Amino acid sequence: MQTASKKVINGWAMYDWANSVYNLVITTTFFPIYFNAATKDHFKSDEISFLGRKFVNSALYDYAIAAAYLVIALLYPLLTSIADTRGNKKGFMQFFCYMGAIGCSALYFFNGANVEFGIFFFILAAIGYCGSLVFYNSYLPEIAAEQDRDRISARGYSFGYVGSVLLQIIGFVLVIVLPSAGLASRITFLLTGLWWLGFAQITFRVLPVSVPSIEKHTAGVFKESFSEIKKVYGQVKLMPVLKRFLRGFFFYSMGVQTVMLAATMFGSKMLGLNETKLIITVVIIQLVAIIGAWGMSRLSAVYGNLKVLMGVVILWIVICVAAYYTAVLKENGVDPEFHFYGLAIAVGLVMGGIQSLSRSTYSKLMPETKDTASFFSYYDLTEKIAIVIGIFSFGLIEELTGSMKTSVLSLIVFFAIGLIWLYSALYRQNRQKVT
């Protein structure tokens, strides 16, 4: 196949520009900081009430993310197989995009007292983000030739990092200008939804209409969908390299996504950094991640995707150890601010690289097929279940031990298991080349 026109490629990448503001503003900086501060201010404690039960506020935040990703993980196989068999991939992508944008905008009305309201729309935004992303990712093998997928995947992530940083700066200016940091955060939530909804229209105008994988429908939508799931699962089982890569991806994603989702809470609660310093830190991460995404795509062309991924996972293990000792320094009275900035630069380099390269690696390993949404549902389903387990474990360990630093250290186990499976995939790939 040939790579699509520049207009289509840039239009596809613009969805990263549109939806990455959710990932940065809602799950990484403004909302977790605001949620922690607003609930603590209302309840006069880190322990808050939700549906009649007491939770540590940061742990409840983790559980809410886990719940959202669990819901979408259960829906993925059915939704994507329907999209493939009926050819309405773009329609599903639009539906979840609008759901996520509404969820973000509604958080403007969350004030710390209405915890149930805040958690509901936070979960709605997360479901919208994840739901649209699987259909967005599945367009990659449809619009890009195999040799161009690393580069185009990196372009999407780079667009996303730039766009999200711009809105982050707008939010930061609002914090400085407005008399209330809380009001500034709430306005930023509203802007996030509008940004996501508005820029997504560029993508929806240029993305091609999908071709149904079943031309003549002889059964109902649910029967055809489950037949599609069974067919894709049967193909994955017969592809040893892809199967091993997915297992590695599952485990190292537990660590990667948990670090990304919990980093701001860690900086706030464990290291005592204020809102301004945390926002600056996240901007640093996003800018460095652009270099990471492009750098990893260049390295993969020289050394191969799996080898580069293994190197990046090793760096993630080093980061977890360094984060643990940064928290120990804080407990011993040492100011950890510059240590945290160093960690932020390291996280940015490996974050952009591992996300972009994982997506393009999967698109290379999967077979030529019309069932791109169904195949990418396995990829996204793997990631979302990993997030559920990773972030739930992170919150639970914090509640049981009373310290987030122990949770950070425990992530090394996930990275180590992922590294083993990546090595297994590489070994099998090399054996296939020999034979």
N, C-alpha and C positions, 0 to 999 in steps of 0.2 A: 504494500500500500504506500501511497504518498502522503506526506504531511500536509495538512490543510493550509489554507492561505494564512498570511500574517494577520489579517483581520479576525479570522476565527480563533487563531491561537491567542492573540491579545485579548479578545473578547472572553475566551475561556478563563484566562489568567485573571481577568478583572473580577471574577467571582471571589478569588482569594482576597483581592483588594476590598471587596464588599463585606465579606463575612468574617475576616480576620479581626475586625474591630470587636466583635463579640468575644473572641478568644482572649484578646488583650484586656479590654475594659471590664467585661463581666466576670470572667473566670480568673484573671491574673492580677489586676491592680485595683481599680476603683471599687468594684462591688465587694470583693472580700474584705478590703480595708473598711469600707463603709458599713458592711454587715457586722463586722466585729465591733466597731465603735458604736454604731447606733443601738445594737442590742445590749451591749454592756452599759450604755448610758441609760437605757430604759429600765433594765432589770437590776442595775447597780452591781453587776457581777458577771463573770464569764459564764456562769450557769444560767441558762435561759429556759423558758417554758415553751414547749411545742407539742400541741395535741395532748395536753395534760401530763406530759412527762418532762423531766429535767434533762438537759443536754449541755455539754460544754459547747459554746457557740461555734468554735472552729471545727469541732468534730461533727456538729450538725450540718455545717456547710459541706464537709466531706461526704456525709451520708446522703445529702440531697443530690450531689453530683453523681454518686454511685447509683441512686435510684433512677435518675434521668437516663443514664447510660444503659441501665438494665432494661428499661422500657423500650428504648430504641433498638437494643440488641435483639430483643424478642420479636420486634416488628421487621427487622431488616430482611431476613430471608423471604418472607412473604411479599413485602413491598417491592423488592428488587426483581423477583421473579415475575411479578405482575407487570412491572415496567418493561421487562424484556419481552414477555409473550405478547403484550398489547402495544408495545412501541410508544409508550407515553412517559418516557423517562423525564423529559423536560417538565411535564405537568407535575410530577411528584416533587421534582426539585423546587419548583415554584411554590407548591403548597407548604413545604417545610421551611422554605426561606421566609414566607410571610408569617408563619407561625412563630419562628424565632424572632423576627423583627418586632412583632407585637409583644412577645414576652419581654424583650429588652426594654421597650418603651414603657410598658406598664410598671416597671420597677421604679419609675419616677415617683409613684405614689407609696412606695415602701418607706416607713419612717422608723423602724426598729420596734415599734409596739405591735404592729400587725405582722407577726412572724409568719403565720400560715399563708397570708397573702404573698409575702415576699418569696417564700420557698416555692409556692405554686408557680409563680411566673418565672422564677429562676429556673425551675425544672422545665417549664414550657420552652424557654429560650434555648436550653441545652438540647432538648429533643429536636427543636427546629434546626439548630446548627448541625447536629450529627445526622439528622435525616436528610438534609439537603446535600451534605458533603459526600455521601456514598454515591449519589447520582452524578455529582460533579466529578468525582474521581474516575468514575466509570467511563467518562467521555475521553479520557487520556488515550487509551488504545484505539479509539475510533478516529481521533483527529491527528495523531502523531505516529510516524513510522518508528519502528523499534529503536533505530540508531539515534533518534531525536528525543526520546522520552525522558532521559536524564536531564537534558538541557531545558526542555519545556516544563517539566515538573518543577525544576529549580526556579524557572521564571515565575510560575504561579506563586510559589512560596515567597519569592522576592517582592512581587507585587503586594502580597498580603502584609509583609513586614513593613513596607513603606507606608501603605495606606493606614495601617493600625497605628503607626507612630504619629502620623499627622493628626489623627483624632485624639490620640493620647496627649499631644502637645496642646490641642484646643482645650481639652479637659483640664490640663495643668494650668493654663492661663485663666480659666474660669475659677479655679481654686484660689489663685492669687488675687483676682479682681473682685470676686463676690465676697460679701461679708461673712458668709457661712460656707464652710467646706462641704457640709452635708448637702446644701442646696446645689452647690457646684457639681457634686457627684451625681445627684439625681437628674440634673439637666444633661449630664454626660450620658446617662443611661438612655434618656429620650433620644439624644442625638445619635447614639449607637444604632438604635432601631431604624431611624430615618436614613442614616448613612447606608446601612445594610440593604434596606429596601430600595433605595434610590439607585445605587451603583449596580445592583444586581440586574437592573433592567438592560444594561449594556450587554451583559452575558446572555440574557434570554432572547435578545434580538438577533444574535449571531449564531448561537448554537444550532446545529442541524437537527432535523426531526429524526428520531431513531426509527430504524426498520424493525418491525416485530420479528422475533425469532420463530414464531409460528404464524404462517400466512393464513391458514384456514383453521378456525377454532371449532373443534369437535366436542369440547367439554366446557364445563363451567370455569369461571375465573379461578376459584380456589383449587379445583382439581388440577388444572393446567399449571398453577403456581407450584404446588407441591411436587408435581412431576418434574418441573424445572429444577427445583431444589435437589431432588434425588439425582437428576442427571449430572448436575455440576459437582455434587459431592462424589459421585462415582468417578468423574474425571480427575478430581483432586487426589483421590486415593491412589491413582495409577501414576502420579507424577512425583517421584521420590524427592527431587530437589525442592520443588514448590512446597511439598508437604513439610519438609524439614525447616525450610525458611519460615513458613507460617508459625511453626512451633517456637522458633527462636524469636520471631517478631512478637508473639504473644507474651513471652516472658520479659523481654527487654522493654516492651511498651508499658508494662506494669510500672516499671521504674521511671521511664522517660515522662510519661503523662502525669504521674503522681508528682514528680518534681515540678513540672510546669504548673500544675494546678495548685500546689501547696507552697510554692516558693515565697509568695507575698506574705502569707500567714506566718511562715517560718521567720522571715525578716522582721515582721511586726512583733510577734509574741516572744520569740526566742532571743532576738538580738536587740529589740527595743528601738528599731529604726522608725522615724516618723514618716508621715504620708508623703511628704515632698521627696525625701531620699529614696523611698521605695519606688515612686513613679519615675524618678531619674534613672534608677537601676534598671527598671523594665525597659525604658527607652534604649538604654545601652544594650540590653540583651537583644532587642529587636533589630537594631542597626548592625550589630555584630553577626546576627543570624543570617543576614543577607550575604555576608562574606562566606559564612559557613555553608550555606546552600550551594552557592556557585563553586566554592572551593572543593566540596565533596564530589560534585558532578565532574570536575576536572580530574580529580584523583581516581574516580571510578573508571574513567576512560583509560587510565594507565595501568592500574592494579586490579581492576575488576570490582564489581559491586559488593560481593560478599566479604572480600578481604578488607575493604574500606569500612564496611559496617562493623566488622569485628574490632577494628582499631578504635572506632568511635565508641563502642560499648565499653571497651577497657577504660577510655577516658571518662565515661560516665561513672564507673566504679571509683575512680580517683576523686571525682567531684563529690561523691557521697561521703567518702572518708574525710575530705577536706571540710565539708559542711558540718560534719559531726564535731570535728576539732575546733571549728570556728565557734560553735555553741559552747564548747567546753571553755574556750578562752573567755567568753562573755561571763560565764559563771565564776571564773576566777578573777574577774575585775578588769580584764583587758578590753579596750574598745575594739570591737570587731568590724567597724564600718568599712575600712579599706580591704579587709579580708573578704567581706561580702561583695564588694565591687569586683574583686579579682574572680570570685566565683561566678559573678554575673557574666563577665566576659567569657569565661570558659564554657558556661552553660549556653550562651548565645552561639558560640562556634559549633558546638556539637548538636544543639537543638535544631538549627536550620538544616544541617547536613543529614541528620538521621531521619527526619521527617520526609524530606524531599527524596532522598535516596531509597528509603523503604518503599515509597509509593512507586517509583520508577522500576525498582527491582522486581516488585510483584508484577507489574505490567509486562515486564520482559519474560518472566518465567511462566505466565499464564499462556494457554494455547490461543491460536487464532480462533475467534468465536464471535457470534452475534450476541451471546449471552454476557455482555460485558458488565451489566449492572449486577447480575446474579453472581458472577465471579468476584466482582469487587465487594459484594456483600460479605463474602467470606473474609476478605481482608479487613473490612471495617468492623464486621462482627467480632473478629479476633481482637482487634484493638479495643473495642468498646467493652467487651467482657474483661479484658486485661485492666482497663481503667476501673471497672466496678470492683474487681478484687484488690487492685493496688490502692486506690483511694480509700476504700472501706477499711482495709488493713491498716493504712496510715492513721486514720481517725481512731480506730479501735485501740491500736497500740498506744496512741497518745492518752486516751482515756484510762487505759489500764496502768500505764507507767507514770502518767502525769508529766511526761516530757516529750516534746516533738523531736528532740535530737535522736532518741532511740528509734523512732519511726524512720528517720532518714537513714540510719545505719542499716536497718532491716531491708532496705531496698537493694542492697548489694546482692542479696540472695537471688532476686529476680534477674538482675543483670548477669550474674554468673551463669545461671541456667540458660538464659538466652544466648550467651556467648558459646556455650557448649553445642547448642542446636545449630547455630550459624556455622560452626566448624564442621559439624556433621553434614550440613548442606553443601559446603564447599568441597569436602572430601568426596561426596557422592557426585557432585558436578564434575570434578576432575577425573573420577573413574569413568564417567560417561564419555568424556572427551577421549580418553585412552582407548576405550572399546569402540 
